[in-house]
Amino acid sequence: MGWGTNEQLIIDILAHRNAAQRNLIRKTYREAYGEDLLKSLDEELSSDFERAVVLFTLDPAERDAFLAHEATKRFTSSHWVLMEIACTRSSHELFNVRKAYHDLYKKSLEEDVAHHTKGDYRKLLVPLVSAFRYQGEEVNMTLARSEAKILREKISDKQYSDEEVIRIVTTRSKAQLNATLNHYNTAFGNAINKDLKADPEDEFLKLLRAAIKCLTVPEKYFEKVLRQAINKLGTDEWALTRVVATRAEVDMVRIKEEYQRRNSVTLEKAIAGDTSGDYEKMLLALIGAGDV
Amino acid sequence: MGWGTNEQLIIDILAHRNAAQRNLIRKTYREAYGEDLLKSLDEELSSDFERAVVLFTLDPAERDAFLAHEATKRFTSSHWVLMEIACTRSSHELFNVRKAYHDLYKKSLEEDVAHHTKGDYRKLLVPLVSAFRYQGEEVNMTLARSEAKILREKISDKQYSDEEVIRIVTTRSKAQLNATLNHYNTAFGNAINKDLKADPEDEFLKLLRAAIKCLTVPEKYFEKVLRQAINKLGTDEWALTRVVATRAEVDMVRIKEEYQRRNSVTLEKAIAGDTSGDYEKMLLALIGAGDV
């Protein structure tokens, strides 16, 4: 499949993107190729450019449902993508992903996650994707203190997948979890993610740390994913496209600030140095490089 | 608190009940007593009649959120009420309960359930209340066969709270679970709930059996709750009121049929024989005894 000579037009539209124009792309796509965008995605698009256009153009809930479904399939399975979607979306957004998942795949997100994971990963991921966290800013300080203590004890005993650790991380509101982790830091002298680095090779620990990061400082998590995707020998386009397409309209401004602070180079420059052609133009348009 | 001379009026309205009239009751209540119904419920109403009126009058999602919250509090805690709400409501209804819970209690349902339960009960109840099951009728027979086999193996090994058993019961759609249990029955010669009776005194096993009943034949579950509430020495008004108030507008017709079949007496007659006064009149009005 090729896009013929429409690439620049598509990029131009997206550079001044809004929902109505995205619908236009979807319509244009259907007329030009005779099939729905989602179907094209499922058939594995041949180029990074196409994947970026199609992913971005989808409705956010459908897009996340698609990515989550991909993450439960054998050859594209990814605990990370599931964790990222579960922890960085708002409670209502995550619920909309679950609704879109029903519609698209005639199954529930949690049944696929539970079926395709096991052990500690299942214990963490199933409640993460099923959560409907309270979103208010109210914080219970007594609870924050007692749960910081629980976390400290379990981590000291290296019981990283203990059910109490899982319970606190997967059910508390982001505001409450943040208060608990602040108290942890103050009372025990270390940020929790430092204490969770005991075994740097433990893949479950890495995922748990990333979940805590996504729940409390998502822009730092995304900065790191972008940094690793770009610095990798042979750019990781899969991750780069995912983060750009899903965060473009959400918190890209903060992610770009974080990127520049951490790498002493702008995200625009880093992407331009690592990609080329329509794919490069598309990513730059999505991160708003043309807005300057 | 007393209702003065309005009891018959309230019962009369409820006998020809609909949403608009319930709103009227709620309004009347606020005018007469100067407070919201939910607040009255929280202060423990003094009579069974009042509890029945107030519970029924609440919006279904608020009512379930109230009952679930009560079920996580120390002196009114009940694994059964949590299981009942999680397993007999539709996926969207259960989600509306979770939304109402946020609004009323500034917390999530799952965080309270996880915080106030432990061990096997937590392993079962948290995914039950967090589920958003697919509601279509599509069934995968290959999956039904393989999961029936898993259930059989775990039950034979007495691993009743094994994570695979929990996964199947808590995540599969009701249609899929039903197909799995039908296959179980056909292939292994026993209904699963018969095999789960190995230890009749095991409280967790009782709850697991009840959950399976709620998910597949809810009217049989409710018939049994009513039967036990009525036959008990000193009627269990708490359960009687809950089932009548929550099922009146949903599946009371089927529950009444089931009750008569199992007890050779109508539910009306059984309730009339076991209750009295305004409470009796109210329950009879709610189960539609006056409709004949």
Interface residues (C-beta under 8 A of the other chain):
Chain A: F95 R98 K99 H102 K106 K107 S108 L109 E110 E111 A114 H115 R122 K123 V126 P127 S130 A131 F132 R133 Y134 Q135 G136 E138 E163 R167 T170 T171 R172 S173
Chain B: F95 R98 K99 H102 K106 K107 S108 L109 E110 E111 A114 H115 R122 K123 V126 P127 S130 A131 F132 R133 Y134 Q135 G136 E138 E163 R167 T170 T171 R172 S173
